[in-house]
Structure formats: C-alpha cells, structure tokens
Amino acid sequence: MVELIPDSYVTRLDLPKIFGRAAPLNVDLGCGDGSFLSAVAERMPGENFLGIERLLGRVRSACRKAARIDNMRVIRVETAYAVRYLLPEQSVQVFHLLFPDPWPKRRHQRRRVMTSEFLRSVHRALAPQGVLRIATDQLDYFEQMQRLARADPQFAIVDPLLATPVGVDDVDLPLTKFERKFQQHAVPIHRLALRKVSPVM
C-alpha cells in the first residue's frame, strides 16, 4: 500500500514497519504529483522516501507513481502537522521543501509554512547533520527564509550544491513540475540548504 494511512494521527510513525526496513529517510514536504520524489526514489533504492501532501488529487497522482517503487510512500496530511507530530525524532536524513505555496498577498503570508516554529520541528525530526533543501521562485519568500535561518543557531546555511542526497549529483536531480515551468519561462529559482547543527556539549 503506497498511500500511508496511519493508525493514529497523534502518535509518531513506525517507519521500519511502514517501509519494511530501516534505511535513511528522505521526506518531500508538499510532494505534489510525486514526479520529483518518485524519480529520486528510483535512483536511490537503498533509501526510503516519504511524500507529504494535503491535496487529494495530487496524493492520488503521487500514489500512482509510487505503486511501481518499493521504497516510496505517500501520506495525505498537512505539512507542518506531519513534521511536528508524526515524524519521529532524528528520523529524517533530508527534507525537501520545493516551491512551497508562497501566499504572495501580504494578508495571507501568515499561512506560509516556513516559520520559526516550523524550523524547530524540522530540527527535531532531522538526524544529526541532516539537511533541509529549499527552492522557491519567490524572492521575498526566499529572503524571509534566509532571515529565519540566520536567526536560528540550530542550523548552518550551506552551499545547496554540497547538500544534495548522497549518491545523486545536483545536476542530475529531477525537476519538479513547477521547476520545469519556471525554467521554460526563465524565472529565477532561489535555493537554500540548511544543515542541522548539534549543540556543543
């Protein structure tokens, strides 16, 4: 079953049970139709891949792609909730936050997923030295993300080219549906990568 229906939405996911093995976990936050995640999952059969998406149509599209891939699962739930309440502590090697809804109107920007609270949840879920990879076409959102990252001592900003999944060259990373569209129209894409910093004891 590629669509993951948790036994409970108030307890952490049992990842070894879900995937049938223990392996590094990659999570696509807002995986859309699953194009990006399924392509990376096929290239990296030794790792596990979880897509998180709240829209039913997109979940169904992602599940159709995941049906032929052993190491990919999809869950229908809101992104921030999943990160905060469902993912076990230190369970994620790489988070992908690719072209999140920018909510461009000023009165709607409070709905943006990237907040200080969200970063705290990401930090808790990331394994030591884990990475959050971000891409957006919205310059003001990118600048907001940079400000939040710089203000958070739990993360170090690293070169996105050096923060790709192990075994995958950045130039070979598949494109999301949005990224293909933006490239066709020469829209600039802004990238940010944050590496988890463990506290100095």
Contacts in CASP RR format, 6 or more apart in sequence:
PFRMAT RR
TARGET T0000
AUTHOR 0000-0000-0000
METHOD contacts of the structure
MODEL  1
MVELIPDSYVTRLDLPKIFGRAAPLNVDLGCGDGSFLSAVAERMPGENFL
GIERLLGRVRSACRKAARIDNMRVIRVETAYAVRYLLPEQSVQVFHLLFP
DPWPKRRHQRRRVMTSEFLRSVHRALAPQGVLRIATDQLDYFEQMQRLAR
ADPQFAIVDPLLATPVGVDDVDLPLTKFERKFQQHAVPIHRLALRKVSPV
M
2 63 0 8 1.000
2 66 0 8 1.000
2 67 0 8 1.000
2 69 0 8 1.000
2 72 0 8 1.000
2 73 0 8 1.000
2 74 0 8 1.000
3 59 0 8 1.000
3 63 0 8 1.000
3 73 0 8 1.000
3 74 0 8 1.000
3 75 0 8 1.000
3 76 0 8 1.000
4 13 0 8 1.000
4 18 0 8 1.000
4 50 0 8 1.000
4 73 0 8 1.000
4 74 0 8 1.000
4 75 0 8 1.000
5 75 0 8 1.000
6 13 0 8 1.000
6 75 0 8 1.000
6 86 0 8 1.000
9 77 0 8 1.000
9 85 0 8 1.000
9 86 0 8 1.000
10 85 0 8 1.000
12 85 0 8 1.000
12 86 0 8 1.000
12 87 0 8 1.000
12 88 0 8 1.000
12 89 0 8 1.000
13 86 0 8 1.000
13 87 0 8 1.000
13 88 0 8 1.000
15 22 0 8 1.000
15 25 0 8 1.000
15 48 0 8 1.000
15 88 0 8 1.000
15 91 0 8 1.000
16 22 0 8 1.000
18 73 0 8 1.000
19 48 0 8 1.000
19 71 0 8 1.000
19 73 0 8 1.000
21 48 0 8 1.000
23 46 0 8 1.000
23 47 0 8 1.000
23 48 0 8 1.000
23 71 0 8 1.000
24 46 0 8 1.000
24 47 0 8 1.000
24 48 0 8 1.000
24 93 0 8 1.000
24 94 0 8 1.000
24 127 0 8 1.000
25 47 0 8 1.000
25 48 0 8 1.000
25 49 0 8 1.000
25 50 0 8 1.000
25 91 0 8 1.000
25 92 0 8 1.000
25 93 0 8 1.000
26 37 0 8 1.000
26 40 0 8 1.000
26 41 0 8 1.000
26 44 0 8 1.000
26 47 0 8 1.000
26 48 0 8 1.000
26 49 0 8 1.000
26 50 0 8 1.000
26 92 0 8 1.000
26 93 0 8 1.000
26 94 0 8 1.000
26 95 0 8 1.000
26 96 0 8 1.000
26 165 0 8 1.000
27 49 0 8 1.000
27 50 0 8 1.000
27 51 0 8 1.000
27 52 0 8 1.000
27 87 0 8 1.000
27 92 0 8 1.000
27 94 0 8 1.000
27 95 0 8 1.000
27 96 0 8 1.000
28 34 0 8 1.000
28 36 0 8 1.000
28 37 0 8 1.000
28 49 0 8 1.000
28 50 0 8 1.000
28 51 0 8 1.000
28 52 0 8 1.000
28 96 0 8 1.000
28 98 0 8 1.000
29 51 0 8 1.000
29 52 0 8 1.000
29 79 0 8 1.000
29 82 0 8 1.000
29 83 0 8 1.000
29 95 0 8 1.000
29 96 0 8 1.000
29 97 0 8 1.000
29 98 0 8 1.000
29 100 0 8 1.000
29 113 0 8 1.000
30 51 0 8 1.000
30 52 0 8 1.000
30 53 0 8 1.000
30 54 0 8 1.000
30 79 0 8 1.000
30 97 0 8 1.000
30 98 0 8 1.000
30 100 0 8 1.000
31 37 0 8 1.000
31 51 0 8 1.000
31 52 0 8 1.000
31 53 0 8 1.000
31 58 0 8 1.000
31 62 0 8 1.000
31 74 0 8 1.000
32 53 0 8 1.000
32 55 0 8 1.000
32 58 0 8 1.000
32 61 0 8 1.000
32 62 0 8 1.000
32 176 0 8 1.000
32 177 0 8 1.000
33 58 0 8 1.000
33 61 0 8 1.000
33 62 0 8 1.000
33 65 0 8 1.000
33 177 0 8 1.000
34 51 0 8 1.000
34 53 0 8 1.000
34 58 0 8 1.000
34 61 0 8 1.000
34 62 0 8 1.000
34 65 0 8 1.000
34 66 0 8 1.000
34 74 0 8 1.000
35 65 0 8 1.000
35 174 0 8 1.000
35 175 0 8 1.000
35 176 0 8 1.000
35 177 0 8 1.000
36 96 0 8 1.000
36 98 0 8 1.000
36 174 0 8 1.000
36 175 0 8 1.000
36 176 0 8 1.000
37 49 0 8 1.000
37 51 0 8 1.000
37 62 0 8 1.000
37 65 0 8 1.000
37 66 0 8 1.000
37 72 0 8 1.000
37 96 0 8 1.000
38 62 0 8 1.000
38 65 0 8 1.000
38 66 0 8 1.000
38 69 0 8 1.000
38 72 0 8 1.000
39 174 0 8 1.000
40 49 0 8 1.000
40 165 0 8 1.000
40 168 0 8 1.000
40 173 0 8 1.000
40 174 0 8 1.000
41 47 0 8 1.000
41 49 0 8 1.000
41 66 0 8 1.000
41 69 0 8 1.000
41 71 0 8 1.000
41 72 0 8 1.000
42 69 0 8 1.000
43 168 0 8 1.000
43 172 0 8 1.000
44 71 0 8 1.000
44 165 0 8 1.000
44 167 0 8 1.000
44 168 0 8 1.000
45 70 0 8 1.000
45 71 0 8 1.000
46 71 0 8 1.000
47 71 0 8 1.000
47 93 0 8 1.000
47 165 0 8 1.000
48 71 0 8 1.000
48 72 0 8 1.000
48 73 0 8 1.000
49 69 0 8 1.000
49 71 0 8 1.000
49 72 0 8 1.000
49 73 0 8 1.000
50 72 0 8 1.000
50 73 0 8 1.000
50 74 0 8 1.000
50 75 0 8 1.000
51 62 0 8 1.000
51 72 0 8 1.000
51 73 0 8 1.000
51 74 0 8 1.000
51 75 0 8 1.000
52 74 0 8 1.000
52 75 0 8 1.000
52 77 0 8 1.000
52 79 0 8 1.000
52 82 0 8 1.000
52 83 0 8 1.000
53 59 0 8 1.000
53 62 0 8 1.000
53 74 0 8 1.000
53 75 0 8 1.000
53 76 0 8 1.000
54 76 0 8 1.000
54 77 0 8 1.000
54 78 0 8 1.000
54 79 0 8 1.000
56 76 0 8 1.000
59 74 0 8 1.000
59 76 0 8 1.000
62 74 0 8 1.000
63 74 0 8 1.000
65 72 0 8 1.000
66 72 0 8 1.000
66 73 0 8 1.000
66 74 0 8 1.000
75 82 0 8 1.000
75 86 0 8 1.000
77 86 0 8 1.000
79 100 0 8 1.000
79 113 0 8 1.000
80 113 0 8 1.000
80 117 0 8 1.000
80 118 0 8 1.000
80 121 0 8 1.000
83 95 0 8 1.000
83 118 0 8 1.000
83 121 0 8 1.000
83 122 0 8 1.000
83 125 0 8 1.000
84 117 0 8 1.000
84 118 0 8 1.000
84 121 0 8 1.000
87 125 0 8 1.000
88 125 0 8 1.000
89 124 0 8 1.000
89 125 0 8 1.000
90 124 0 8 1.000
90 125 0 8 1.000
90 126 0 8 1.000
90 127 0 8 1.000
90 128 0 8 1.000
91 125 0 8 1.000
91 127 0 8 1.000
92 125 0 8 1.000
92 126 0 8 1.000
92 127 0 8 1.000
92 130 0 8 1.000
93 126 0 8 1.000
93 127 0 8 1.000
93 130 0 8 1.000
93 131 0 8 1.000
93 165 0 8 1.000
94 130 0 8 1.000
94 131 0 8 1.000
94 132 0 8 1.000
94 133 0 8 1.000
94 165 0 8 1.000
95 122 0 8 1.000
95 125 0 8 1.000
95 126 0 8 1.000
95 131 0 8 1.000
95 132 0 8 1.000
95 133 0 8 1.000
96 133 0 8 1.000
97 113 0 8 1.000
97 114 0 8 1.000
97 132 0 8 1.000
97 133 0 8 1.000
97 134 0 8 1.000
97 135 0 8 1.000
98 133 0 8 1.000
98 134 0 8 1.000
98 135 0 8 1.000
98 176 0 8 1.000
98 178 0 8 1.000
98 179 0 8 1.000
99 135 0 8 1.000
99 136 0 8 1.000
99 137 0 8 1.000
99 176 0 8 1.000
99 178 0 8 1.000
99 179 0 8 1.000
100 112 0 8 1.000
100 113 0 8 1.000
100 114 0 8 1.000
100 136 0 8 1.000
100 141 0 8 1.000
101 111 0 8 1.000
101 112 0 8 1.000
101 113 0 8 1.000
102 112 0 8 1.000
102 136 0 8 1.000
102 137 0 8 1.000
102 138 0 8 1.000
102 141 0 8 1.000
103 109 0 8 1.000
103 110 0 8 1.000
103 111 0 8 1.000
103 112 0 8 1.000
104 138 0 8 1.000
112 141 0 8 1.000
112 144 0 8 1.000
114 134 0 8 1.000
114 141 0 8 1.000
114 144 0 8 1.000
114 145 0 8 1.000
114 148 0 8 1.000
115 148 0 8 1.000
116 148 0 8 1.000
116 151 0 8 1.000
116 152 0 8 1.000
119 148 0 8 1.000
119 149 0 8 1.000
119 152 0 8 1.000
119 154 0 8 1.000
119 155 0 8 1.000
119 194 0 8 1.000
120 154 0 8 1.000
122 132 0 8 1.000
123 152 0 8 1.000
123 154 0 8 1.000
123 155 0 8 1.000
123 196 0 8 1.000
126 132 0 8 1.000
126 196 0 8 1.000
127 196 0 8 1.000
128 196 0 8 1.000
128 198 0 8 1.000
129 195 0 8 1.000
129 196 0 8 1.000
129 198 0 8 1.000
130 195 0 8 1.000
130 196 0 8 1.000
131 158 0 8 1.000
131 163 0 8 1.000
131 193 0 8 1.000
131 194 0 8 1.000
131 195 0 8 1.000
131 196 0 8 1.000
132 155 0 8 1.000
132 193 0 8 1.000
132 194 0 8 1.000
133 160 0 8 1.000
133 163 0 8 1.000
133 164 0 8 1.000
133 191 0 8 1.000
133 192 0 8 1.000
133 193 0 8 1.000
134 145 0 8 1.000
134 191 0 8 1.000
134 192 0 8 1.000
134 193 0 8 1.000
134 194 0 8 1.000
135 176 0 8 1.000
135 179 0 8 1.000
135 189 0 8 1.000
135 190 0 8 1.000
135 191 0 8 1.000
135 192 0 8 1.000
136 142 0 8 1.000
136 145 0 8 1.000
136 189 0 8 1.000
136 190 0 8 1.000
137 178 0 8 1.000
137 182 0 8 1.000
137 187 0 8 1.000
137 188 0 8 1.000
137 189 0 8 1.000
137 190 0 8 1.000
138 190 0 8 1.000
139 188 0 8 1.000
139 190 0 8 1.000
142 190 0 8 1.000
142 192 0 8 1.000
145 192 0 8 1.000
146 157 0 8 1.000
146 192 0 8 1.000
149 155 0 8 1.000
149 157 0 8 1.000
149 192 0 8 1.000
149 194 0 8 1.000
150 157 0 8 1.000
153 197 0 8 1.000
154 196 0 8 1.000
154 197 0 8 1.000
155 194 0 8 1.000
155 195 0 8 1.000
155 196 0 8 1.000
155 197 0 8 1.000
156 194 0 8 1.000
156 195 0 8 1.000
156 197 0 8 1.000
157 192 0 8 1.000
157 193 0 8 1.000
157 194 0 8 1.000
158 193 0 8 1.000
158 194 0 8 1.000
158 195 0 8 1.000
159 193 0 8 1.000
160 170 0 8 1.000
160 191 0 8 1.000
160 192 0 8 1.000
160 193 0 8 1.000
161 170 0 8 1.000
162 193 0 8 1.000
163 193 0 8 1.000
163 195 0 8 1.000
164 170 0 8 1.000
164 173 0 8 1.000
175 183 0 8 1.000
179 189 0 8 1.000
181 187 0 8 1.000
182 189 0 8 1.000
183 189 0 8 1.000
END
